[in-house]
Each structure stands twice: as structure tokens, then as C-alpha cells.
Amino acid sequence: MGENDVDAGVDWARWEQTGEGQVRLIENASLGEFKLNQDGDDADSLPISIGFDDANGASVAAAELWRAGLRNRWGKIGPIADHRSGEAIYGGILFRHFGHFLLESLARFWFISRHPDLPIVWHARDAILRNWQVSIFELLGVEPSRFHLVTRPTSVQRILVPDPGLQIKGGMWSGHGNALGRFLIGPTQGRRIWLSRSLLRPDARLRSNHIKIANEDILEAELVRRGWEIVHPQHLTLPLQLAALKGAEIIAGIEGSALHLLMLCGDIDAEVRIVSRNPKGKVADTYHHIAAAKRFRQSVVPKRAAELELFDDERRFADVPKLAAVLDQSPVAR
């Protein structure tokens, strides 16, 4: 096995035992562009292409994006148009999707947080940071002036490539969770919070199990009657989204990116309750990995209480009062 021929799947048990992930130093690296949906569909890889070669022209496997057992494709690197001297950290891919940004773009933050003076190199679709991305970096104490966004072939004299502290459907290291947990939301003050998706615009491009639930607003009305607060995260700035969780006894919602906001929280005393969008009543393993790494109580509402039915090509909760009653049950004492 060559120096860069490594398995991108992380040994999470080893991380917990040693308290340290692996970091590789690549000298005279060449980075190419980040592209989506290249060369049609390929069931054996992600529809994502990046370029990242060592001095010998070999792809650097440590920089791979590993998601649910699939890996990115390696793109050809054209003539070098930019050069970075000195040492830098490889941050990964800057995704525009809120959930994938929290889970994957920040996956190497455990190492970034330990080296506040080193520049950070990212693969990016363009050289523009979104306002919400800047807000997250500000919360984490990372100054964007340290960033170099690779949008054209770039050489880097010395680049440190840390293992990711989280991989979707792979696992998460508790040390990474500790590094990200900058906003303290405990202790509980009895608030019950529903993170709403009811005002999100439907997107026909999304897979069926990611479509919004048509009568979520009816469920919310029942929860309000029971004393719950309804939060629409997409209408709030990041500081207000986090503040909305402070003092919560229960944080609940339909599976989605809003629940990944807990990645940025610490002192989580609330019990988290997830309602599946999948007719089988299951959620992705990543939700469980996050809860275990950050040590908070979490459960998935049983399928019998959150049963979905198809109505005019829409998914709806079959029994809203029953679901509301289950959500509203008092948390189990620690």
C-alpha cells in the first residue's frame, strides 16, 4: 500500500482510545477544481470531482470525501494558475448546503481549532462565502482572512491533511464534537421546541424521502396548543437560531439539516426527538453518531406514532393527535 493509498473510512474506536486523529503532510501538492455531476451518473462514486495530487502526481486519498461508503471522483488538474508558499491546512470542500456544510465542510475543524495561525485551503465552487457560512466561522473563532479558496489549479508547498472527525453514515469522534460545541444551550428551563420545515419551499429535485410533510402545520398547531414553541430556522440569523434552543427541555423536528445545528452546541441538556420522513420510520445513522459523540439524549419517534400516508402525491401524518401526544411526553430523567 503506497503512502497515499489509504482507506478513507476512519477507525472511530482508535480515535476514542488515542484521543487523536491522523494528519498527513503532503509536500508540493497540486489541487484542481471542485465540480459537481461530472461524467453522468456512477453508482460506485459520488457525483463530486476534485483534484488533489502529491508531488508524484498520485491522488491523495486522505483528502477524499467519504459519504455512506461512496467516494468522490478524481479530476484532472490543469496547468497551475496559483501558488501558495509555506504551510497550510486542508479544510475540505466548502458546500453551500447548510447540512452538508456542518457535517462535511467542518469535518476537519478538530484540527483547525488547534492551529489558529495556519492558513486554510478549501475546495470551493466560487470564491464567495455565504453570509451564514461567515456567521458559523465567526462562532467558531475562525477568521475567513485565513482562507484560500481553490477555484483554479493551485500548488501548495506544504499542506496538512487531517482525517475528518465525522463521515456521513461512518461515525463521529467525540473530540470533534467537543471542538465544535461553542454555543452552550443548557441547563433546561422547560421549553419545548419544534424545529419546523412547514414553510420550506418544496423541491421536486429531492429524493422522495426528503420531501416535506404536507400537514406539518396541523401538527404544529396541536403542539402550540400544548405549550410548544415553533421555530422556523431559515427565517433566523445563526445567533437567533442557536438562542432559540437555549434552555430547551425537548428539541424535536422532522429529520433534516436544522437538527444538525446541534453540532455547534455544547451543554445539551435537552432530549432530542426526531420524526422520520421515511415511510419505514428510520433516520440516517449520522443522527445517532452525532448524539453519541456529543453525549445528548436522542430518540426516533416510533413508526406507529409517526405513520405516513400518501394523499394526492403528498406525504401526510396519518394521526396528528397521536404524534403530538408522543412528542409531548415528559423526558426520561438522566
N, C-alpha and C positions, 0 to 999 in steps of 0.2 A: 504493500500500500504506500503510495507516494505521499509526500509532505502535505499536499492539498487534497488528497483523496480520502476524505473523512466522511463519516456518516453524519448527516445533518440532524438526525434525531438525537436529542440531548439525553444523557443519563441523569435523570432527575434525582434518583436515590443518591448518586455520588455527590451531586451538588449539596444535598441536605446534610450529608455526612461531613464533607470537607468545608462547607460554607464558602465555596469559591467556584466560579466557572472558569472555563478555559479561554485564554486570549492568545491569538496568533499574531505575530509581527510579520507583515509582508513588505518587503523592500522593493522599490521601483515598480510599484503596481500600476496597472493601466485600467481605468474604469470607463465603460461605454455607457450608452444611453439606456434609460428605463422606458420600456414600451409595453403597451397592453394589446392583447388579442392579435398577436403576430402569427402568421402562417396558419390561420384557421384553427379548428378545434383539435385538441390532442388529449385524449383521456388519461394519458400517462404523465402529464405535466400540467402545471398551472399556466393560464394564458398570460403569463408575465415574462418578459425578457429583460435581462440586464447583462451588462458586460463587466467582468471583474477578473483580470488576469494577473498572474505574478510575472516576475522578470523573465521567466522562460516561456511565457505565453500560455501557461496552463490555467484553466479556470480555478478560482479559489472557492472550494466547496464550503469553507467556513462562512462565506458570505451568502450562501443560499437562503432563499425564503422557503421554509418548510411549512406546509399547511395541510393538515389532515392526511399526511402520507405522500402528498404530491410536492414537487419541487419546481422552481422557476426554470425557464429555458435560458441558455447562454447565448447572448447576441454577439455578433462580430463587432470588433472595436475598430473604428476607422482611424485615420491619421490624427495624432494627438493635437488638440487645439488649445489646451490649457495645461498648466503645470503647477503643482503645489509642492514647495520645498518643505523640509522639516518633517515633524511627526504629527499625525492626526489620528482620530478615532473614526472608524466606520460606524455610522449610526444606523444604516439600513435604507429602506425605501420610505420616502415621505408620502404616505397615502392621503388622499383627500376625503376618504370615507371616515367618518368620526370613529366608528367601532374599530376598523382595521388600523387606524392611526394609534388608538390607545393600546391595542393588543400587539401589533406588529411593528409599527414605526418606533414605538418606545421600548421595544423588547430588549434593547441593549443599554437601557438607562441605568441599570445597576452598576455598570462600569463607567458610564459617562458621569454619573454623580460623584464618583471618586476622583475624577480628574478635571476639575473646573477650569484649568488653564489651557487645556489642549483644544485645538480646532476640531470640528466635527464635519465629516464628509458624508453627504447623503445622496442617494439616487433620487431624482425628482423629475416630474413631467415638465415643470417650468421653474423659473427662478423666483416665484412669488409665494410667500407664506400667507395662508388664510388667517383672518383675524382670530378665529377660535384656536388655531394652532399656536399663534403667538401667545394667547392667553394661557394655554396649557404650559408652554415653555416658561412663561413668567412664573406660574405657580410652582414649577419645579426648580426655579432658580437658574435656568439655562438662558444665557443671553444669545439671541439669534445672530449677533455680530460675529460669533464664533463659527458660523456655518459656511460651508462651501457646498452649494447645490450643483450636482453634476448633471448638466443638460447637454453636454457635448463631450467627446472623448478627452479624458483628463488623466495625466500621470501624477502619482503621489509618491514622494520619495520614501516615506516610511508610514505605513498605516497599520494600526492595531485593530484587529477584528475579534471582538468578544463573541462568545456564544450567546445566543438570545436567551433571556430569562423567562420567556414564555413562547410556546409554539401552539398554534390552534390545534386542538384535539391531541396535543402531545403532552403538555404539562406546564407547570409554572414553579419557579423557585421562590421560596418564602423570602429570601433576601432581596429579590427583585420587587416583591410586593411591599416589603418594608421601605425600600428606597423611594417607591412611587407614592406612598401614603402620606402626603404632605398636609392634607386638609383634615383636621380632626372633627368628627361629627358626633361623637359620644360625649357624655353618657345619655341614655334615653330619657326623654321628658314626656313620653306617652303619645307622641304624634304618630299618626298612621298615614303613610304617603303612598299614593298611587302615581307611578310614572306613566303618563298617558301617551298613547300613539294615535288617539282618535282624530287628531287634527292633521296628521301627516297626509300628504297627498299620495294617492295610490300610484304605483309604478308597475305597469304591465311587464316591464323587463325583468322583474324579480321572480325568483322561483316561487312556486305556489305556497310552500310552507313559510314564506317570508311576507305574504300578503297580509295587510291589516285585517282586523276582525271588524265586521260591519256594525255590530251592535255594542261595541265597546263603550259608546257614550251612554247606553242604557245601564250598563254595569256601573259606570262612574256615578250616575245619578243615585243608584242604590247605595254605593259606598259613601257618597256625601250625606245621604240620609242617616248613615250610621256614624257620622262624625269624621270621615276621612277627608284629607286634603288632596286635590287633584293638581298635579304639576305637569305642565307641558314644556319639557326641557328645550325644545327647538326654539321657543319664544323667549328664552332667558340667556343672559350672558353666562359665561362659565362660573364666575363668582356667585351669581344668584342660583345657578343650578346646584352648586355644592351647598350653599347656605340652606337651600330647601330641604336638604337631607339631615340637617343638624338637629339632634335631639329626637330622631325618629325611633319609635318602638318597633314598627313594621315598615319595611320598604318593599313594595310589590309592583309588579308590572308584567306585561306580556314580554316574552323574550325579545331582546333587541339591544341596540347599541346603548340606549340610555342606562341600562343596568351595568354596563362596563365602566360607567363613571365612578363606580366604587373602587376601581383600580387606583384612583387618585386620593382615596380617603384612608384615614387611619382612625384608630379607636372606634371601630364599628361595633356598637353595642346592639344595633337593631337586628331583628331577624328578617332575612330576605326571602320573599316568596315569589316564585316565578310561575307564570301561566304560559304553557306551551302554545305555539302556533301550529304545531304539528298534530295531525289527527291521531297519531299514536301516543300523544301525551308526553313525548320525550323532548329534552333540550340537549344542545351540544355539550360534550364533555368539558369544554373550556369553562363553562359556568361553574362546574364543580371544582375544577382545578384552581380557579381564582378564589373561591370561598375557602378551600383548604389552605392555600398559600397565605391568604390574608387572615385566616382564622376567624371567620364570622359564620354564624348560623344561617343555613340556607336550606330551602326545600322547594320541590316542584309540586305544584298543586295536582292532586291525583286526577287522572283522566276522567273518572266517573263524576267529578265535580266540575271539570272544565271541558266537558264534551263539546265538540264542534259539529255543526250540521251545515250542509250545503243548501243555500237558498238563493235562487236566481244567480248562480255562479258566484255567490259571495259566501264567505265563511262567517258563521254566527255562533255565539254561545247558545247552547240548547236550553240551559236552565240558569238564567241570570241570578235569581234569588238564591239558589243553591250555591253557586260560585261565590257570591258576595258573603254568604254566611261562613263558608270555609275560610275565605281570606280574612274575615274579621275575628276568627278565633284567637283567643289570647295566646301570646307566645309562651313556649315552654321555658321554665326558669333554667338558667345556666347551671 
